[in-house]
Amino acid sequence: MDRDAIRVRAEDYIAKEQDATFRAETEKLLAAEDFKELEDRFYRDLEFGTGGLRGVIGGGYNRMNSLVVKRATQGLATYLKKAVPGKKLSAAIAYDSRRYSDLFSEAAALVFAANGIKTYLFSSLRPTPELSYAIRRLGCDTGIVVTASHNPPQYNGYKAYWGDGAQVIEPHDIGIIAEVNSVTEIKSMTKAEAISKGLLVYIDKEIDVPYADMVRSRLFRPALIKEKAKDVKIVYTPLHGTGARHVEGVLGSLGLKVLTVPEQREGDGNFPTVSFPNPEEAAALKMALELGAEVGADVVMATDPDADRLGIAVSSGKKDSNGKPAFTLVTGNQLGTLLADYIFLSLKELGRMPKKPAMVNSIVTTGMQKLVAESYGAECFECLTGFKWIADVMGKCEKDGRGYEVVLGTEESYGYLVENEVRDKDGVSAAALTAEMTLYWRSKGKSLLDRLDDLFVKHGYWQEIGISKYFQGPQGGSIMKSIMDEYRKNPPTTLGGIKVEKVRDILESVWKYPGKPEKTEKVDFAKSDVLQFFLSDGTVVSARPSGTEPKIKFYASCRAEVGSAGLAGAKAEVASKLAAIEKDIRAVIGN
């Protein structure tokens, strides 16, 4: 992109951006003729993808700022009025603790209001799952949550929801994107005018209270909690995000003792104590684990900034090198497996098992969950990566007449949904159910780790790894595309020395068989840039560019029977296979 083109786009942005901070930031770069930085901010428009927006905060069309948020909201409003004609429309908006989240949410609300769409806006930060709940409870037609989930502090984002409380999917996502890309005029009004016309309404307790009641209602054994609550210590961190209000409130109301990491309790978009506010990262739990060791906690919990993800660590019963209690981190796949087992077991024990029980997980989630579900006579449906697809399966099961009742949705990236009132992953309800599950197995003389080992013995030892590589800047997208294109053109015949038996190409909607090039079968998913390699030993390796970050992601899931060598032998076998697979992938993408 040449300098003249960059300058034209920068000046156009400056003329349209009403926020003084973002305008001045861009003016300063232009005055300094910092064209390297300006190119990154203007070589493209920040893409409104199938889930919304996510990007670095700052001035420019390839950044998260007030103008970009307003344009996205105008496109959403225009599409909504076309898609739902002849109705008084309404929307709900929530936001997390990230920088400018309150500003962006208000800017979006005033665009909705100017388009005649009544907007319910939380007056302070709230979890993403509560936004989904609010849409359904208030009967809204759409919703927005301003968040960048677990991204680094320089990011913010914007997720769009439909009237079912789930993030938008086809055909609405494509329609909204088209309208966003076609915006030439953005409508807005002042906050005072929106309030006076009844087009902006602030909400808080009227959603907080029923949401918390709903979370408690999804528990199975309140009497057990009341009896045993004092036997378990829980350390919790919201990682400077939105989770403390409801995690502390719900668990505390049950009589459970929750010790929150004080330095991380309050919302702070700078995330001063962590590099990545991501409960998937061991480093993010460092302070919580230290507090857990100090107080002798049974379980350590962490939610991400918008409290839709939950990560845990469990006391191993051993001591670390300093003589303090040691903890074992539980992966997203493992916690999802434990929750599936506990939910189906509880439904069976309490005589509440549906006639046709089911769970849903994503195609990159461990296959162990399917075995657990089937052991209880339940179905396990798979879907594309992203909780909007899990919500889609849930909704279809409610309407298609087959009679399936979905009781759980999970994905490997620490997302769980244990209720029907929300249609997105819910770290708050998952935390409450995990606390109850901890108490239940404690009452049986087991820890969560003990129960996980029981499941490994029964269903085989499963282990998963994730491999990612970032590709920043203007060339990043084309580099990732070339990697995926090469895998499609010349798929590997082996990975880690193990034969590739078949390939599922979800972008091309086809199963391919390397040994039989003439044989193909249809893949029945919406098109998505995902490749999956199914190996002869049952290992599955998946590749896909991230939908929210400039990186390509690989997932490998491997299983070994627990034979005469016991769990240790199975773990060694799986570790060896995964190391060889990772080596092959690194040879393609680099370290």
FENZIMO-V490830 format. One record per pair of residues at least 12 apart in sequence whose ideal C-beta (glycine too) atoms are under 7 Angstrom apart, sorted by the first residue. I is the first residue (numbers start at 1). J is the second residue. D is the distance in Angstrom with one decimal. If there is no record, write none. Layout:
I_J_D + I_J_D
//
This chain:
1_39_5.5 + 1_43_5.0 + 3_35_5.4 + 6_35_5.9 + 6_38_5.1 + 6_39_5.7 + 6_42_5.4 + 7_30_6.9 + 9_42_4.3 + 9_61_6.5 + 10_26_5.8 + 10_30_5.2 + 10_38_5.8 + 10_42_5.8 + 13_26_6.0 + 13_59_6.9 + 13_60_6.2 + 13_61_5.8 + 13_67_6.9 + 14_26_5.5 + 14_27_5.9 + 16_67_5.7 + 17_59_6.7 + 17_65_6.8 + 17_66_6.8 + 17_67_4.6 + 18_66_6.6 + 19_65_6.5 + 19_66_4.1 + 22_58_6.8 + 22_59_3.9 + 22_65_4.4 + 22_66_6.4 + 23_59_6.6 + 25_58_6.2 + 25_59_4.2 + 26_59_3.6 + 26_60_6.1 + 39_474_7.0 + 40_62_6.7 + 40_473_6.4 + 41_58_6.7 + 41_59_6.9 + 41_60_2.9 + 41_62_5.2 + 41_63_5.7 + 42_60_5.6 + 42_61_5.7 + 42_62_6.3 + 43_62_6.5 + 43_474_4.9 + 44_62_5.4 + 45_61_4.7 + 45_62_6.6 + 46_61_6.5 + 46_62_5.1 + 46_63_6.3 + 46_64_6.8 + 46_68_5.5 + 48_72_5.4 + 48_75_7.0 + 48_177_5.4 + 48_180_4.4 + 49_547_6.0 + 50_173_4.3 + 50_547_6.9 + 51_159_5.8 + 51_167_5.5 + 51_386_7.0 + 51_388_6.9 + 51_547_6.3 + 52_157_6.5 + 52_158_4.6 + 52_159_4.4 + 52_160_4.7 + 53_68_6.8 + 53_72_5.8 + 53_157_5.6 + 53_158_4.2 + 54_148_5.5 + 54_151_6.9 + 54_155_6.4 + 54_157_3.5 + 54_548_4.8 + 55_155_6.6 + 56_154_5.1 + 56_155_5.9 + 57_99_6.0 + 57_100_6.0 + 57_154_6.1 + 57_155_6.9 + 57_156_5.1 + 64_156_4.4 + 64_157_6.8 + 66_103_6.6 + 66_104_6.7 + 66_107_5.1 + 69_104_4.6 + 69_107_5.4 + 69_108_5.7 + 69_158_6.1 + 70_107_5.5 + 70_111_5.3 + 70_186_5.0 + 70_188_6.7 + 71_180_6.5 + 71_183_5.0 + 71_186_6.0 + 72_158_6.1 + 72_180_5.4 + 73_108_4.3 + 73_111_4.1 + 73_112_6.4 + 74_111_5.5 + 74_183_5.0 + 74_186_4.7 + 74_187_6.5 + 75_176_6.1 + 75_179_4.0 + 75_180_3.1 + 75_183_5.2 + 76_142_6.5 + 76_160_5.8 + 76_176_5.5 + 77_111_6.4 + 77_112_5.8 + 77_115_4.0 + 77_117_5.9 + 78_179_4.7 + 79_175_5.1 + 79_176_4.7 + 79_179_4.3 + 80_117_7.0 + 80_141_6.0 + 80_142_5.4 + 81_115_7.0 + 83_172_6.7 + 83_175_6.7 + 84_141_5.5 + 89_117_4.5 + 89_141_4.9 + 90_117_6.4 + 90_118_4.3 + 90_120_6.9 + 90_138_6.9 + 90_140_4.7 + 90_141_5.9 + 91_112_5.1 + 91_117_5.4 + 91_119_4.8 + 91_140_5.5 + 91_141_6.7 + 91_142_4.8 + 91_143_5.9 + 91_144_7.0 + 92_120_4.6 + 92_131_6.1 + 92_134_4.5 + 92_135_5.1 + 92_138_6.0 + 92_140_4.7 + 92_143_4.4 + 93_105_5.1 + 93_108_5.9 + 93_109_5.5 + 93_119_6.1 + 93_121_4.8 + 93_143_6.7 + 93_144_4.8 + 94_122_4.8 + 94_126_4.4 + 94_128_7.0 + 94_130_6.4 + 94_131_3.8 + 94_145_4.8 + 95_125_5.9 + 95_145_6.7 + 95_146_3.9 + 95_147_6.8 + 96_125_5.4 + 96_146_6.9 + 96_147_4.2 + 96_241_5.9 + 96_242_5.1 + 96_305_4.9 + 96_306_4.3 + 97_125_5.2 + 97_240_6.0 + 97_241_5.2 + 97_242_6.2 + 97_267_3.2 + 97_268_6.2 + 97_269_5.3 + 97_305_5.7 + 98_147_6.5 + 98_148_5.9 + 98_156_4.8 + 98_269_4.2 + 98_305_6.5 + 99_156_6.7 + 99_269_3.9 + 100_156_6.0 + 101_125_7.0 + 101_146_4.6 + 101_147_7.0 + 101_156_6.4 + 101_269_6.9 + 104_146_4.7 + 104_156_6.8 + 104_158_6.9 + 105_121_6.4 + 105_146_4.7 + 106_191_6.9 + 108_144_5.5 + 109_121_4.8 + 109_200_5.7 + 110_188_5.0 + 110_189_5.7 + 110_191_6.4 + 110_194_5.8 + 111_186_6.5 + 111_187_6.3 + 111_188_5.4 + 113_189_5.6 + 113_194_3.8 + 113_199_3.8 + 113_200_5.3 + 114_187_3.8 + 114_188_4.9 + 114_189_4.4 + 115_187_5.5 + 118_198_6.8 + 118_199_5.4 + 118_201_6.9 + 119_199_6.5 + 119_200_5.5 + 120_134_6.7 + 120_138_5.8 + 120_140_6.9 + 120_201_5.2 + 120_203_4.8 + 121_200_6.4 + 121_202_5.8 + 121_203_7.0 + 122_203_5.8 + 122_204_6.6 + 123_202_4.6 + 123_204_5.6 + 125_242_4.8 + 125_267_5.3 + 126_242_5.9 + 127_242_4.7 + 127_243_6.2 + 127_246_6.4 + 127_306_5.9 + 127_307_3.5 + 127_308_6.7 + 127_428_6.0 + 128_145_4.9 + 128_147_6.2 + 128_306_4.2 + 128_307_6.6 + 128_308_4.3 + 128_424_6.0 + 129_307_6.9 + 129_308_5.6 + 129_422_4.8 + 129_424_5.7 + 129_425_7.0 + 129_426_3.7 + 129_428_6.1 + 130_207_6.4 + 130_211_5.2 + 131_143_5.7 + 131_145_4.6 + 132_161_6.5 + 132_165_4.3 + 132_422_4.7 + 132_423_5.2 + 132_424_4.4 + 133_207_6.9 + 133_211_5.0 + 133_421_5.8 + 133_422_5.0 + 134_203_7.0 + 134_207_4.8 + 135_161_5.8 + 135_163_6.7 + 135_165_4.5 + 136_165_4.3 + 136_421_6.5 + 137_207_6.6 + 137_210_6.5 + 140_163_6.3 + 141_163_4.6 + 142_160_7.0 + 142_161_6.2 + 142_162_6.2 + 142_163_6.5 + 143_161_3.8 + 144_158_6.2 + 144_159_6.9 + 144_160_6.0 + 144_161_7.0 + 145_159_5.0 + 145_306_6.7 + 146_158_5.7 + 147_159_6.6 + 147_305_6.6 + 147_306_4.1 + 149_304_6.0 + 149_305_6.8 + 149_306_5.9 + 150_276_6.5 + 150_277_5.7 + 150_278_3.6 + 150_304_4.3 + 150_305_6.7 + 150_309_6.7 + 151_549_6.9 + 152_276_5.8 + 153_269_6.4 + 153_270_5.4 + 153_271_4.9 + 160_176_6.5 + 164_395_5.9 + 164_423_5.9 + 165_422_6.7 + 165_423_3.9 + 166_388_5.3 + 166_391_3.5 + 166_392_6.7 + 166_423_3.9 + 166_424_6.5 + 167_388_3.8 + 167_424_6.7 + 169_388_5.2 + 169_392_5.7 + 170_526_6.0 + 212_246_6.0 + 212_249_5.9 + 212_250_5.4 + 214_419_6.5 + 214_421_5.1 + 215_250_5.2 + 215_428_5.8 + 215_429_4.7 + 215_432_5.5 + 216_250_6.1 + 218_418_5.7 + 218_419_4.7 + 218_429_5.8 + 218_433_6.7 + 219_432_6.3 + 219_433_6.5 + 219_436_5.3 + 220_346_4.2 + 220_350_6.3 + 220_436_6.7 + 221_436_6.1 + 221_440_6.4 + 224_439_5.9 + 224_440_6.5 + 224_443_6.5 + 225_254_5.0 + 225_255_6.6 + 225_256_6.9 + 225_436_5.8 + 225_439_6.0 + 226_255_6.0 + 228_439_4.9 + 228_442_6.9 + 228_443_6.2 + 229_254_6.4 + 229_255_3.8 + 229_256_4.9 + 231_442_6.3 + 232_256_6.8 + 232_298_4.8 + 232_438_5.8 + 232_439_5.7 + 232_442_6.4 + 233_257_5.8 + 233_259_7.0 + 233_295_6.0 + 233_296_6.3 + 233_297_4.5 + 233_298_5.5 + 234_251_6.7 + 234_256_6.1 + 234_257_6.6 + 234_258_5.0 + 234_297_6.4 + 234_299_5.6 + 234_301_6.3 + 234_435_6.1 + 235_259_5.0 + 235_288_5.4 + 235_291_5.1 + 235_292_4.2 + 235_295_6.7 + 235_297_4.3 + 235_300_4.7 + 236_258_5.3 + 236_260_5.1 + 236_301_4.7 + 237_260_6.7 + 237_261_4.2 + 237_264_4.7 + 237_287_6.7 + 237_288_4.2 + 237_302_4.8 + 238_264_6.5 + 238_265_6.5 + 238_303_5.5 + 238_307_6.8 + 239_264_5.7 + 239_271_7.0 + 239_274_6.2 + 239_277_4.2 + 239_279_7.0 + 239_284_6.1 + 239_302_5.9 + 239_303_6.9 + 239_304_6.2 + 239_305_6.2 + 240_264_5.5 + 240_266_6.9 + 240_267_6.1 + 240_268_4.3 + 240_271_5.0 + 240_277_6.2 + 240_305_6.7 + 241_267_6.3 + 241_277_6.5 + 241_303_6.5 + 241_304_6.2 + 241_305_3.3 + 241_306_6.3 + 241_307_6.0 + 242_267_6.6 + 242_305_6.5 + 242_306_5.8 + 242_307_4.8 + 243_303_3.7 + 243_307_3.7 + 243_427_6.3 + 243_428_6.6 + 244_260_6.1 + 244_265_5.4 + 246_428_4.5 + 247_303_6.5 + 247_428_5.8 + 247_431_5.2 + 248_260_6.2 + 250_428_6.7 + 250_432_5.2 + 251_431_7.0 + 251_432_6.2 + 251_435_5.8 + 256_435_5.7 + 259_291_6.5 + 259_295_6.0 + 261_287_5.1 + 261_288_5.1 + 261_291_5.5 + 263_287_6.3 + 264_287_6.3 + 273_287_6.1 + 277_304_6.0 + 277_305_5.2 + 278_304_6.1 + 279_302_4.0 + 279_303_6.6 + 279_304_5.6 + 279_309_5.7 + 279_310_6.6 + 279_311_2.8 + 279_414_5.7 + 280_311_6.2 + 280_332_6.7 + 280_413_6.6 + 280_414_5.6 + 282_329_5.8 + 284_302_6.5 + 285_300_6.4 + 285_302_5.4 + 285_311_6.6 + 285_313_6.1 + 288_300_4.9 + 288_302_5.8 + 289_313_6.0 + 289_327_5.4 + 292_327_6.1 + 293_320_6.9 + 293_324_4.0 + 293_325_5.0 + 296_325_5.6 + 297_315_6.6 + 298_315_5.4 + 298_438_6.1 + 299_312_5.8 + 299_314_5.5 + 299_438_5.3 + 300_312_6.4 + 300_313_4.3 + 300_327_6.1 + 301_431_5.4 + 301_434_6.9 + 303_427_4.1 + 303_431_6.8 + 307_427_4.6 + 307_428_5.8 + 308_415_6.6 + 308_424_6.1 + 308_425_4.6 + 308_426_6.4 + 308_427_5.3 + 309_414_4.2 + 309_415_5.7 + 309_425_6.5 + 309_427_5.3 + 310_414_6.0 + 310_416_6.5 + 310_427_4.1 + 310_430_4.4 + 310_431_5.5 + 310_434_7.0 + 311_414_5.3 + 312_330_5.1 + 312_335_6.0 + 312_434_6.2 + 313_327_4.1 + 313_328_6.4 + 313_329_4.9 + 313_330_6.5 + 314_327_6.4 + 314_328_5.5 + 314_330_5.9 + 314_447_6.0 + 314_448_4.9 + 314_449_5.3 + 315_327_5.9 + 315_447_6.9 + 316_328_4.7 + 316_449_6.5 + 317_447_6.9 + 328_449_5.9 + 330_448_6.9 + 331_464_6.8 + 332_412_4.9 + 332_413_5.7 + 332_414_4.0 + 333_365_6.2 + 333_366_3.9 + 333_412_5.0 + 333_464_5.1 + 334_452_6.0 + 336_361_6.9 + 336_365_6.7 + 336_369_5.9 + 336_410_3.5 + 336_416_6.1 + 337_366_6.6 + 337_368_5.3 + 337_369_5.3 + 337_372_5.9 + 337_455_6.4 + 338_437_6.6 + 338_448_6.0 + 338_451_6.4 + 338_452_6.1 + 339_408_6.4 + 339_410_6.9 + 339_416_5.8 + 339_418_6.7 + 339_433_6.5 + 340_359_5.8 + 340_369_5.2 + 340_372_5.0 + 340_373_6.0 + 340_408_5.7 + 340_410_6.9 + 341_372_5.2 + 341_455_6.1 + 342_437_4.6 + 342_440_6.9 + 343_407_5.6 + 343_408_5.3 + 343_418_6.7 + 344_357_6.8 + 344_373_6.7 + 344_376_3.8 + 344_378_5.8 + 347_407_6.8 + 348_376_6.3 + 354_405_3.9 + 355_403_6.4 + 356_403_4.7 + 356_404_4.8 + 356_405_6.4 + 357_378_4.1 + 357_405_6.0 + 357_407_5.9 + 358_378_5.8 + 358_379_4.2 + 358_381_6.1 + 358_397_6.5 + 358_404_4.4 + 358_405_6.5 + 358_406_5.0 + 359_373_5.2 + 359_378_6.4 + 359_380_5.3 + 359_406_6.5 + 359_407_6.4 + 359_408_4.3 + 359_409_6.8 + 360_381_4.8 + 360_383_6.0 + 360_390_4.7 + 360_393_4.6 + 360_394_6.5 + 360_406_5.8 + 360_409_4.6 + 361_380_6.6 + 361_382_6.2 + 361_410_4.8 + 361_411_6.3 + 362_382_6.9 + 362_383_6.0 + 362_384_6.7 + 362_385_4.7 + 362_411_4.4 + 362_412_6.8 + 363_382_5.2 + 363_384_6.4 + 363_385_6.6 + 363_532_6.7 + 363_542_6.8 + 364_385_5.6 + 364_412_5.7 + 364_542_4.8 + 364_555_4.3 + 365_410_6.1 + 365_411_5.5 + 365_412_4.5 + 366_412_6.7 + 366_462_5.3 + 366_464_5.6 + 366_557_5.4 + 367_557_6.2 + 367_559_6.9 + 368_459_5.6 + 368_462_4.2 + 369_410_6.5 + 371_459_4.4 + 372_455_6.6 + 372_459_6.5 + 379_404_6.3 + 381_393_5.2 + 384_525_5.7 + 384_526_6.4 + 384_528_5.3 + 385_411_6.9 + 385_544_6.8 + 387_409_6.9 + 387_411_6.5 + 387_415_5.6 + 387_424_5.2 + 387_425_4.8 + 390_409_3.9 + 390_411_6.9 + 390_417_6.7 + 391_423_4.0 + 391_424_6.6 + 393_406_6.9 + 394_406_4.7 + 394_409_6.6 + 394_423_6.9 + 412_464_6.5 + 412_555_7.0 + 416_430_4.1 + 418_430_6.2 + 418_433_5.2 + 453_567_6.4 + 456_562_6.1 + 456_567_6.0 + 457_562_5.1 + 460_559_4.6 + 460_560_6.3 + 460_561_5.3 + 460_562_6.4 + 461_559_6.8 + 461_560_5.2 + 461_562_5.7 + 461_567_6.1 + 461_570_3.7 + 461_571_5.9 + 461_574_6.0 + 462_557_6.7 + 462_559_4.9 + 463_558_5.8 + 463_574_4.6 + 463_578_6.5 + 464_555_6.6 + 464_556_6.6 + 464_557_4.6 + 465_556_5.2 + 465_578_5.2 + 465_582_6.5 + 466_553_6.6 + 466_554_7.0 + 466_555_5.7 + 467_554_4.1 + 467_582_5.9 + 467_585_5.4 + 468_551_5.0 + 468_552_7.0 + 468_553_5.0 + 469_551_6.0 + 469_552_5.5 + 469_589_4.5 + 469_590_6.5 + 470_550_5.9 + 470_551_4.5 + 471_550_5.6 + 471_551_6.6 + 471_552_7.0 + 472_550_5.4 + 476_550_4.6 + 480_545_4.6 + 480_552_4.8 + 483_552_6.1 + 483_588_6.6 + 483_589_6.3 + 484_529_6.2 + 484_531_6.7 + 484_543_6.8 + 484_545_6.8 + 487_531_5.5 + 487_543_6.3 + 488_505_6.5 + 488_531_6.8 + 491_503_5.4 + 491_514_6.2 + 492_533_6.9 + 493_514_5.6 + 495_533_6.0 + 495_535_6.3 + 495_541_5.5 + 495_581_5.1 + 495_584_5.3 + 496_577_5.6 + 496_580_3.4 + 496_581_3.6 + 496_584_5.8 + 497_580_5.6 + 498_535_4.5 + 498_536_6.0 + 498_537_5.6 + 498_539_6.2 + 498_577_6.8 + 499_535_6.5 + 499_536_4.3 + 500_514_5.6 + 500_533_5.0 + 500_535_5.9 + 501_534_5.6 + 501_535_6.5 + 501_536_5.1 + 502_534_4.8 + 503_531_6.5 + 503_532_6.8 + 503_533_5.6 + 504_523_5.8 + 504_532_4.2 + 505_531_5.7 + 506_523_5.7 + 506_525_5.2 + 506_527_6.7 + 506_528_4.9 + 506_530_4.2 + 507_527_5.6 + 507_528_6.4 + 507_529_4.9 + 507_530_6.8 + 509_522_6.3 + 509_523_4.7 + 509_527_6.2 + 510_522_6.6 + 510_523_5.8 + 511_523_6.1 + 529_544_5.9 + 529_545_5.8 + 530_542_6.4 + 530_544_4.3 + 531_543_4.8 + 538_559_5.5 + 539_556_6.7 + 539_557_6.7 + 539_558_4.5 + 539_577_6.5 + 540_557_5.0 + 541_554_6.7 + 541_556_4.8 + 541_581_6.2 + 542_554_6.8 + 542_555_4.5 + 552_589_6.4 + 554_585_5.3 + 556_578_5.8 + 556_581_5.1 + 558_574_4.8 + 558_577_5.2 + 558_578_5.5 + 560_573_4.4 + 560_574_4.9
//
